[in-house]
Amino acid sequence: MGKLVRDRIPDNIPRDGREPKVSVLGEDAYLKALQAKLAEEAAELAEATGAKHLEELADVLEVLRAIADVHGHSWQDVEQVGEAKRAQRGAFADRLYLH
């Protein structure tokens, strides 16, 4: 079973004496792999503590950037929509939980 990895990961595998087996995904498979990677990284973020927490946040961000790119959105576009939603609906700063 394989998984989506960052671009330079296969370059590091020969250092361990192994031969990487890689393929380039088509658009549909790539999007599915990104969605799976987002779930994986979100689960890791939920379990992370200390310095690892910051690393996992960065991993989630990188996957989100890739998903935005697949859909033709720049990260600036995502930020602008986020700012508009915060202005209209607020953020999560007040920690409100609706029952």
C-alpha distances in whole Angstrom, upper triangle without the diagonal:
4,7,11,13,16,18,19,16,16,19,19,16,19,21,19,20,16,16,13,11,12,13,15,14,17,19,18,14,15,17,14,12,15,16,13,14,17,16,14,17,20,19,19,22,24,23,24,28,30,29,26,27,28,25,22,25,25,21,22,24,22,20,23,25,22,22,26,26,23,26,29,30,31,31,35,34,32,35,38,36,35,39,41,39,40,43,43,42,41,38,37,40,42,39,41,39,40,41
4,7,9,13,14,16,13,12,16,16,14,17,19,18,19,15,14,11,9,9,10,12,12,15,17,16,12,12,15,13,10,13,14,11,11,15,15,13,15,18,18,18,21,23,22,23,27,29,27,24,25,25,22,20,23,22,18,19,21,19,17,20,21,18,19,23,22,20,23,26,27,28,28,31,31,29,32,35,34,33,36,38,37,38,41,41,40,39,37,36,38,41,38,39,38,39,40
4,6,10,12,14,12,12,16,16,14,18,20,19,20,17,16,12,11,10,11,12,11,14,15,15,11,10,12,11,7,9,11,9,8,12,12,10,12,15,15,15,18,20,20,21,24,26,25,21,22,22,19,17,19,18,15,15,18,15,13,16,18,15,16,19,19,18,21,23,24,25,24,28,28,26,28,31,30,29,33,35,33,34,37,38,36,36,33,32,35,37,35,36,35,37,38
4,7,9,12,10,11,14,15,15,18,20,19,21,18,17,13,12,10,10,10,9,12,13,13,10,8,10,10,6,7,10,9,7,10,12,11,11,15,16,15,17,20,20,21,24,25,24,20,21,21,17,16,17,16,12,13,15,12,10,14,14,12,13,16,16,15,18,20,21,21,21,24,25,23,25,28,27,27,30,32,31,32,35,36,34,34,31,31,33,36,34,35,35,36,38
4,6,8,6,8,11,12,12,15,17,17,19,16,15,12,12,10,11,11,11,15,16,16,14,11,13,13,10,10,13,11,9,12,14,12,12,15,16,15,17,20,20,20,23,24,21,18,19,19,15,14,16,14,11,13,14,11,10,14,14,12,14,17,16,16,19,21,21,21,20,24,25,23,25,28,28,27,30,32,31,32,35,36,35,34,31,31,33,36,34,36,35,37,39
4,6,6,8,10,11,12,16,16,17,19,17,17,13,14,12,13,12,13,16,16,18,16,13,14,15,12,11,14,14,11,13,16,14,13,16,18,16,17,21,21,20,22,23,20,18,19,17,14,14,15,13,10,12,13,9,10,13,13,11,14,16,15,15,19,20,20,19,18,22,23,22,23,26,27,26,29,31,30,31,34,35,34,33,30,30,32,35,34,36,36,38,40
4,6,7,8,10,12,15,16,17,19,17,16,12,13,11,12,11,13,15,16,18,16,13,16,17,14,13,17,17,14,16,19,17,16,20,22,20,21,24,25,23,26,26,23,21,22,20,17,17,18,15,13,16,15,12,12,15,14,12,15,17,15,16,19,20,20,19,19,22,24,23,24,28,28,28,30,33,32,33,36,37,37,36,33,33,35,38,37,39,39,41,43
4,6,5,7,10,12,13,14,16,15,14,11,13,12,13,13,16,19,20,22,20,17,19,20,17,16,20,19,16,19,21,19,18,21,23,21,22,25,25,24,26,26,22,20,22,20,17,18,19,16,14,17,17,14,15,18,17,15,19,21,19,19,23,23,24,22,22,25,27,26,27,30,31,30,33,35,35,35,38,40,39,38,35,35,36,40,38,41,41,43,45
4,5,5,7,10,11,12,14,12,12,9,11,10,13,14,16,19,20,22,19,17,19,20,16,16,19,18,15,18,20,17,16,20,21,19,20,24,23,22,24,24,21,19,21,20,16,17,19,16,14,17,18,15,15,19,18,16,19,22,20,21,24,25,25,24,24,27,29,27,28,32,32,31,34,36,36,36,39,41,40,39,35,35,36,40,38,40,40,42,44
4,5,5,8,10,11,12,10,9,6,8,8,11,12,15,18,20,22,19,17,20,20,17,17,21,19,17,20,22,19,19,23,24,22,24,27,26,25,28,28,25,23,25,24,20,20,23,20,17,20,21,18,18,21,21,18,21,24,22,22,26,26,27,27,26,30,31,30,31,35,35,34,37,39,39,39,42,44,43,42,39,38,40,43,41,44,43,45,47
4,6,7,8,10,12,11,10,8,11,11,14,15,18,21,23,25,22,20,23,24,20,20,24,23,20,23,25,22,22,25,26,24,25,29,28,27,29,29,26,23,26,24,21,22,24,21,19,22,22,19,20,23,22,20,23,26,24,24,28,28,29,28,27,30,32,31,32,36,36,36,38,41,40,41,44,45,44,43,40,40,41,45,43,45,45,48,49
4,6,6,8,10,9,10,9,12,13,16,17,20,24,25,27,24,22,24,25,21,21,24,23,20,23,24,21,21,24,25,22,24,27,26,24,26,26,23,21,24,23,19,20,23,20,18,22,22,19,20,24,23,22,25,27,26,26,29,30,30,29,28,32,33,32,33,37,37,36,38,41,41,41,44,46,45,43,40,39,40,44,42,44,44,47,49
4,5,6,7,6,7,6,10,11,15,17,19,23,25,26,23,21,24,24,20,21,24,22,20,23,24,21,21,25,25,22,25,28,26,25,27,28,25,22,25,25,21,22,24,22,20,23,24,21,21,25,25,23,26,28,27,27,30,31,32,31,30,34,35,34,35,39,39,38,40,43,42,43,46,47,46,45,42,41,42,45,43,46,45,47,49
4,5,5,5,6,7,11,13,16,19,22,25,28,29,26,24,27,27,24,25,28,26,23,27,28,25,25,29,29,26,28,31,30,29,31,31,28,26,29,28,24,25,28,26,23,27,28,25,25,29,28,26,29,31,30,30,33,34,35,34,33,37,38,37,38,42,42,41,44,46,46,46,49,51,50,48,45,44,46,49,47,49,49,51,53
4,5,7,9,10,14,16,20,22,24,28,30,32,28,27,29,29,26,26,29,27,24,27,29,25,25,29,29,26,28,31,29,28,29,29,26,24,27,27,23,24,27,25,23,27,28,25,26,29,29,27,30,33,31,31,35,36,36,35,34,37,39,38,38,42,43,41,44,47,46,46,49,51,50,48,45,44,45,48,46,49,49,51,53
4,6,9,10,14,16,20,22,25,28,31,32,28,27,29,29,25,26,29,26,24,27,28,24,24,28,27,24,27,30,28,26,28,28,26,24,27,27,23,24,27,25,23,27,28,26,26,30,30,28,31,33,32,32,36,37,37,36,35,38,40,39,39,43,43,42,45,47,47,46,50,51,50,48,45,44,45,48,46,48,48,50,52
4,7,10,13,16,20,22,25,29,31,32,29,28,31,30,27,28,31,28,26,29,30,27,27,31,30,28,30,33,31,30,32,32,30,27,30,30,27,27,31,29,26,29,31,28,28,32,32,30,33,35,34,34,37,38,39,38,38,41,43,41,42,46,46,45,47,50,49,49,53,54,53,51,48,47,48,51,49,51,51,53,54
4,6,9,13,16,19,22,25,28,29,25,25,28,27,23,25,28,25,23,27,28,24,25,29,28,26,29,31,30,29,31,32,30,27,30,30,26,26,29,28,25,28,29,26,26,30,30,28,30,33,32,31,35,36,37,36,36,39,41,39,40,44,44,43,46,48,47,48,51,52,51,50,46,45,47,50,48,50,49,51,52
4,7,10,13,16,19,23,25,27,23,22,26,25,22,24,27,24,23,26,27,25,25,29,29,27,30,32,31,30,33,34,31,28,31,31,27,27,30,28,25,28,29,26,25,29,29,26,28,31,30,29,33,34,35,35,34,38,39,38,40,43,43,42,45,47,47,47,50,52,50,49,46,46,47,50,48,50,50,51,53
4,6,10,13,16,19,22,23,20,19,22,22,18,20,23,21,19,23,24,21,22,26,26,24,27,30,29,28,31,32,29,26,28,28,24,24,27,25,22,24,26,22,22,26,25,23,25,28,26,25,29,30,31,31,31,35,36,34,36,39,39,39,42,44,43,44,47,48,47,46,43,42,44,47,45,47,46,48,50
4,7,11,13,16,19,20,17,17,20,20,16,19,22,20,19,22,23,21,22,26,26,25,28,30,30,29,32,34,31,28,30,30,26,25,28,26,23,25,26,23,22,25,25,22,24,27,25,24,27,29,30,31,31,34,35,34,36,39,39,38,41,43,43,44,47,48,46,46,43,43,45,47,45,47,46,48,49
4,7,9,13,16,17,14,13,17,17,14,16,19,18,16,20,22,20,21,24,25,24,26,29,29,29,32,33,30,27,29,28,25,24,26,24,21,22,24,20,19,22,22,19,20,23,22,20,24,25,27,27,28,31,32,30,33,36,35,35,38,40,39,41,44,45,43,43,40,40,42,45,43,45,44,46,47
4,6,10,13,14,11,11,15,15,13,15,18,17,16,20,22,20,21,25,25,25,27,30,30,30,33,35,32,29,30,30,26,25,27,25,21,23,24,20,19,22,21,18,19,22,20,18,21,23,25,26,26,30,30,29,32,34,34,34,37,39,38,40,43,43,42,42,40,40,42,45,43,45,44,45,47
4,7,10,12,9,8,12,13,11,13,16,16,16,19,21,20,21,24,25,25,27,29,30,30,33,34,32,29,30,29,26,25,26,23,20,21,22,18,17,19,19,15,16,19,17,15,18,19,22,22,23,27,27,26,29,31,31,31,35,36,36,37,40,41,40,40,38,38,40,43,42,43,43,44,45
4,7,8,6,5,9,10,9,11,13,14,14,17,19,18,20,22,24,24,26,28,29,29,33,34,32,29,29,29,26,24,25,23,20,20,21,18,15,18,17,14,14,17,15,12,16,17,20,21,22,26,25,24,27,30,29,29,33,34,33,35,38,38,37,38,36,36,39,41,40,41,40,41,43
4,6,5,6,9,10,10,12,14,15,16,18,20,20,22,24,25,26,28,30,31,32,35,37,35,32,31,31,28,26,27,25,22,22,22,19,17,18,18,14,14,16,14,11,14,16,19,20,22,25,24,24,27,29,28,29,32,33,33,35,37,37,37,38,36,36,39,42,40,41,40,41,43
4,6,5,6,9,10,10,12,14,15,16,19,20,21,22,24,25,26,28,30,31,34,36,34,31,30,29,27,25,25,24,21,20,20,18,15,16,15,12,11,13,11,8,10,12,15,17,19,22,21,21,24,26,25,26,29,30,29,31,34,34,33,34,33,33,36,39,38,38,38,38,40
4,5,5,6,9,10,11,13,14,15,17,19,20,21,23,24,26,27,29,30,34,36,34,31,30,30,28,25,25,24,21,20,21,19,16,16,17,13,12,14,14,10,11,14,17,19,21,24,22,21,25,27,25,26,29,30,29,31,34,33,33,34,32,33,36,38,37,37,36,36,38
4,5,5,6,9,10,11,12,14,15,16,18,20,21,22,24,26,27,28,32,34,32,29,28,28,26,23,24,23,20,19,20,18,15,16,17,13,12,15,15,11,14,17,19,21,22,25,24,23,26,28,27,27,31,32,30,32,35,35,34,35,33,33,36,39,37,37,36,37,38
4,5,5,6,9,10,10,12,14,15,16,18,20,21,22,24,26,26,29,31,29,26,26,25,23,21,21,20,17,16,17,14,11,13,13,10,9,13,12,9,12,14,16,18,19,22,21,20,23,25,24,25,28,29,28,30,33,33,32,33,31,31,34,36,35,36,35,36,37
4,5,5,6,9,10,10,13,14,15,16,18,20,21,22,25,25,29,31,29,26,25,25,23,20,20,19,16,15,15,14,10,11,12,9,7,10,10,7,9,12,14,16,17,20,19,17,21,23,21,22,25,26,25,27,30,30,29,30,28,28,31,34,32,33,32,32,34
4,5,5,6,9,10,11,12,14,15,17,19,20,21,23,24,28,30,29,26,25,25,23,20,20,20,17,15,17,16,12,13,15,12,10,13,14,11,13,16,17,20,20,23,22,20,23,25,24,24,27,28,27,29,32,31,30,31,29,28,32,34,32,32,31,32,33
4,5,5,6,9,10,10,12,14,15,16,18,20,21,22,26,28,26,23,23,23,20,18,19,18,14,14,15,14,10,12,14,11,10,14,14,12,14,17,18,20,20,23,23,21,23,26,25,24,28,29,28,29,33,33,31,31,29,29,32,34,32,33,32,33,34
4,5,5,6,9,10,10,12,14,15,16,18,20,20,24,26,24,21,20,20,18,15,16,15,12,10,12,10,7,8,10,8,7,10,11,10,12,15,15,16,16,20,19,17,20,22,21,21,24,26,24,26,29,29,28,28,26,26,28,31,29,30,29,31,32
4,5,5,6,9,10,11,12,14,15,17,19,20,23,26,25,22,20,21,19,16,16,16,13,11,13,12,8,9,12,10,8,11,13,11,13,16,16,18,17,21,20,17,20,22,21,20,24,25,23,24,28,28,26,26,24,24,27,29,27,28,27,28,29
4,5,5,6,9,10,11,12,14,15,17,18,22,25,24,20,20,20,18,15,16,16,13,12,14,13,10,12,14,13,11,15,16,15,16,19,20,21,20,24,23,20,23,26,24,23,27,28,26,27,31,31,29,29,26,25,28,30,28,29,28,29,30
4,5,5,6,8,10,10,12,14,15,16,20,22,21,17,17,17,15,12,13,13,9,9,11,10,7,10,12,11,10,14,15,14,16,19,19,20,18,22,22,19,21,24,23,22,26,27,26,26,30,30,29,28,25,25,27,30,27,29,28,29,31
4,5,5,6,8,10,10,12,14,15,18,21,20,17,15,16,14,11,11,12,9,6,9,9,6,7,11,10,9,12,14,14,15,18,17,18,16,20,20,16,18,22,20,19,22,24,22,23,26,27,25,24,21,21,23,26,24,25,24,26,28
4,6,5,6,9,10,11,13,14,18,21,20,17,16,17,15,12,13,14,11,9,12,13,10,11,14,14,13,16,18,17,18,21,20,21,20,23,23,19,21,24,22,21,24,26,23,24,28,28,25,25,22,21,24,26,23,24,23,24,26
4,6,5,6,9,10,11,12,16,19,18,15,14,16,14,10,12,13,10,9,13,13,10,12,16,15,14,18,19,19,20,23,23,23,21,25,25,22,23,26,25,23,27,28,26,27,30,31,28,28,25,23,25,28,25,27,25,27,28
4,5,5,6,9,10,10,14,16,15,12,11,12,10,7,8,10,7,6,9,10,8,10,13,13,13,16,18,18,20,22,21,21,19,22,23,19,21,24,23,21,24,26,24,24,28,29,27,26,22,21,23,25,23,25,24,26,28
4,5,5,6,9,10,13,16,16,13,11,12,12,8,8,11,9,6,10,12,10,11,14,15,14,17,19,19,20,23,21,22,19,22,22,19,20,23,22,19,22,24,22,22,26,26,24,23,19,18,20,22,20,21,21,23,24
4,5,5,7,9,12,16,16,13,11,14,13,9,11,13,11,10,14,15,13,14,18,18,17,20,22,22,23,26,25,25,23,26,26,22,23,27,25,23,26,28,25,25,29,29,26,25,22,20,22,24,21,23,21,23,24
4,5,5,6,10,13,13,9,9,11,10,7,9,11,9,9,13,14,13,15,18,18,18,21,23,23,25,27,26,25,23,26,27,23,24,27,26,24,27,29,27,26,30,31,28,27,23,21,23,25,22,24,23,26,27
4,5,5,8,11,11,8,6,9,8,5,6,10,9,8,11,13,13,14,17,18,18,20,22,23,24,26,24,24,21,24,24,21,21,25,24,21,23,26,24,23,27,28,25,23,20,18,19,21,19,21,21,24,25
4,6,9,12,13,11,8,11,12,9,10,13,12,11,14,16,16,16,19,21,20,22,25,25,26,28,27,26,23,26,27,23,23,26,25,22,25,27,24,23,27,28,25,23,20,17,18,20,17,19,18,21,22
4,7,10,12,9,8,12,12,9,11,14,14,13,16,18,18,19,22,23,23,25,27,28,29,31,29,29,26,29,30,26,26,30,29,26,28,30,28,27,31,31,28,27,23,20,21,23,20,22,21,24,25
4,7,8,6,5,9,9,7,9,12,12,12,15,17,17,18,21,22,23,25,27,28,29,31,29,28,25,28,29,25,25,29,28,25,27,30,28,26,30,31,29,27,23,20,21,23,20,23,23,26,27
4,7,6,5,9,10,9,11,14,14,15,17,19,20,21,23,25,26,27,29,30,32,33,31,30,27,29,30,27,26,30,30,26,28,31,29,27,31,32,30,27,23,21,21,23,20,23,23,27,28
4,5,6,8,10,11,12,14,15,16,18,20,21,22,24,26,27,28,30,32,33,34,32,30,27,29,31,28,27,30,30,27,28,31,30,28,31,33,31,28,24,22,21,23,21,25,25,29,31
4,5,6,7,9,10,11,13,15,16,17,19,21,22,24,25,26,28,30,31,32,30,28,25,27,29,26,25,29,29,26,28,31,30,28,31,33,31,28,25,23,22,25,23,27,28,31,33
4,5,5,6,9,10,11,12,14,15,17,19,20,21,23,24,26,27,29,30,29,27,24,26,28,25,25,28,29,26,27,31,29,28,31,33,31,28,25,23,23,25,23,27,27,30,32
4,5,5,6,9,10,11,12,14,16,17,18,20,21,23,25,26,27,29,27,25,22,24,26,23,22,26,26,22,24,27,26,24,28,29,27,25,21,19,19,22,20,23,23,27,28
4,5,5,6,9,10,11,12,15,15,17,19,20,21,23,25,26,27,25,23,19,22,24,21,20,23,24,21,22,26,25,23,26,28,27,24,20,19,19,22,21,24,25,28,30
4,5,5,6,9,10,11,13,14,15,17,19,20,21,23,25,26,24,22,19,22,24,21,21,24,25,22,24,27,26,25,28,30,29,26,23,22,22,25,24,27,27,30,32
4,5,5,6,9,10,11,12,14,15,17,18,20,21,23,24,23,22,19,21,23,20,20,24,23,21,23,26,25,24,27,29,27,25,21,20,21,24,22,25,25,27,29
4,5,5,6,9,10,11,12,14,15,16,18,20,21,23,20,19,16,18,20,17,16,20,20,17,19,22,21,20,24,25,23,21,18,17,18,21,19,22,23,25,28
4,5,5,6,9,10,10,12,14,15,17,19,20,21,19,17,14,17,19,16,16,20,20,18,20,23,22,21,25,27,25,23,20,20,20,24,23,25,26,29,31
4,5,5,6,9,10,11,13,14,16,17,19,20,19,18,15,18,20,17,17,21,21,19,22,25,24,23,27,28,27,25,22,21,22,26,24,27,27,29,31
4,5,5,6,9,10,11,12,14,16,17,19,17,16,14,17,18,14,15,19,18,16,19,22,20,20,24,25,23,22,19,18,20,23,21,24,24,26,28
4,5,5,6,9,10,10,12,14,16,16,14,13,10,13,15,12,12,16,16,14,17,19,19,18,22,23,22,21,18,18,19,23,22,24,25,27,29
4,5,5,6,9,10,11,13,15,15,14,13,10,14,15,13,14,18,18,17,19,22,21,22,25,26,25,24,21,22,23,27,26,28,28,30,33
4,5,5,6,9,10,11,13,14,13,13,12,15,16,13,15,18,18,17,20,22,21,22,25,26,25,24,22,22,24,27,26,27,27,29,31
4,5,5,6,9,10,11,12,11,11,9,12,13,10,12,15,14,13,16,18,17,18,22,23,22,21,19,19,21,25,23,25,25,27,29
4,5,5,6,9,10,11,9,8,6,10,11,9,11,14,14,14,16,19,18,19,22,23,23,23,20,21,23,27,26,28,28,30,32
4,5,5,6,9,10,9,10,9,13,13,12,14,17,17,17,20,22,21,23,25,26,26,26,23,24,26,30,29,30,30,32,34
4,5,5,6,9,9,10,10,13,13,11,14,16,15,15,19,20,19,21,24,24,24,24,22,23,26,29,27,28,28,29,32
4,6,5,6,5,6,7,10,9,8,11,13,12,13,16,17,17,19,21,22,22,22,21,22,25,28,27,28,28,29,32
4,5,5,5,6,8,11,10,10,13,15,15,16,19,20,20,22,24,25,25,26,24,26,28,31,31,32,32,33,36
4,5,8,10,11,14,13,13,16,18,17,18,21,22,22,24,27,27,27,27,26,27,30,33,32,33,33,34,36
4,6,9,11,13,11,11,15,16,15,16,19,20,19,22,24,24,24,25,24,26,29,31,31,31,31,32,34
4,7,10,12,10,11,14,15,14,16,19,19,20,22,24,24,25,26,25,27,30,33,32,33,33,34,37
4,6,8,6,7,10,11,11,13,15,16,17,19,21,21,22,23,22,24,26,29,29,30,31,31,34
4,5,5,7,9,10,11,13,14,16,17,19,20,22,22,23,21,24,25,29,29,30,31,32,35
4,5,5,6,9,10,10,12,14,15,16,18,20,21,20,19,21,22,26,26,27,29,30,33
4,5,5,6,9,10,10,12,14,15,16,18,20,19,18,21,22,25,26,28,29,31,34
4,5,5,6,9,10,11,12,14,15,17,18,18,18,21,22,25,26,27,28,29,33
4,5,5,6,9,10,11,12,14,15,16,16,15,17,19,22,23,24,25,26,29
4,6,5,6,9,10,10,12,14,15,14,13,16,17,20,21,23,24,26,29
4,5,5,6,9,10,11,12,14,14,14,17,19,21,23,24,25,26,30
4,5,5,6,9,10,11,12,13,13,16,18,20,21,22,23,24,27
4,5,5,6,9,10,10,10,9,12,14,17,18,19,20,21,25
4,5,5,6,9,10,9,9,13,14,17,18,19,21,22,26
4,5,5,6,8,9,11,14,16,18,19,20,22,22,26
4,5,5,6,7,8,11,14,15,17,16,18,18,22
4,5,5,4,5,9,10,12,14,14,17,18,21
4,6,6,8,12,13,14,17,17,19,20,23
4,6,9,13,14,15,17,16,18,18,22
4,7,10,12,12,14,12,14,14,18
4,7,8,9,11,11,14,14,18
4,6,8,9,10,12,14,18
4,6,6,7,10,12,16
4,5,8,11,14,18
4,5,9,12,15
4,6,10,13
4,6,10
4,6
4
